[in-house]
Amino acid sequence: MTLASTFWQRKFPRLPASVTRQFEVEAGSKVRGECHWQQNLHVHPTLVLLHGLEGSSESGYILGTAEKAWLAGFNVVRLNQRNCGDTEHLTETLYHSGLSGDIRAVLLELVGRDVLTAVFAAGFSMGGNLVLKMAGEFGDSAPAALRGFVAIAPSMDLASCAARLEEPANFLYEWHFVRRLKRRMRHKSTLFPKQYALNGLRAIRTVREFDDRFTARYCGFRDAADYYLKSSAAQFLSAIRRPTLIVAAQDDPVVPFAAFENATIRDNPQITLLTPAHGGHCAFISDETDDERFWCEARIVEFCKERAAEDRG
């Protein structure tokens, strides 16, 4: 199912053209969002979408969710993580799974500068980890306008995800991620040759090796283990204080399901956990047609729409 969703040819004729916007997330670093604003945008809820590792605002699951949310009356912001979606020139830094401050900065700008009063954030895989980490870091201090969060197949225990990728059955996924990470690193070094040395890049074969040699080195971590420990959202779940939906397939080949079988999730009344037996990694292709074909996209919009309606009531 995971592979099928990747190669599924999809079109999104009901999603209008976007308006490009850059958000400064810290001094010298910007991220790009593709924004779809409803007419009289301030009376509509807003959904910010964040892709996974080596994805972008053009990923199929992002566009599919954006179209469904737009039709349901949401403003939609399809956000690129640092360096993704051809934005390497907007920052000297790399992106990684601990940069929850980036999505936080975007949400706070939408609430503060744009005065949007009902804002939601949803992330997929790596993006799901970032959204959950941010939600926990907010704790009780989140602005009232932040109404809820969604994480689809979140890689919230990074060490176990890296180990899962190293299993022989997941060779194809590992190869895909490593190949793209290497390509991005080479491009980054051409833009900032004094900042990045590519020594050892050719020999890297796993995501863990890449994180150990490059992510950790250039992002302020001791090594891959230190990076995974500090950046995993699992340790922040108990502090989440806004309605949060987590969707995780029991047959996910990339994110071990054991991460979701813990008391922290069960004992937090703000968290709703959906765990279908099948769904792969961020795929969730159903037997239904039309907007229910890609099941988790519909659940994101449904969850946010219900929370927005509760607030209006």
Secondary structure, DSSP 4 states (H G I P E B T S, - for coil): -HHHHHH-----TTSPPPEEEEEEEETTEEEEEEEEPPTTGGGS-EEEEE--TT--TTSHHHHHHHHHHHHTT-EEEEEPPTT-SS-GGG-SSPP-TT-HHHHHHHHHHHHHTS--SSEEEEEETHHHHHHHHHHHHHGGGS-TTEEEEEEES---SHHHHHHHHTSGGGHHHHHHHHHHHHHHHHHHHHHSTTT---TTTTT--SHHHHIIIIIHHHHT-SSHHHHHHHH-GGGGGGG--S-EEEE--TT-SSS-GGGGSSHHHHT-TTEEEE--S--TTTT-B-S--GGGSBHHHHHHHHHHHHHHHHHH-
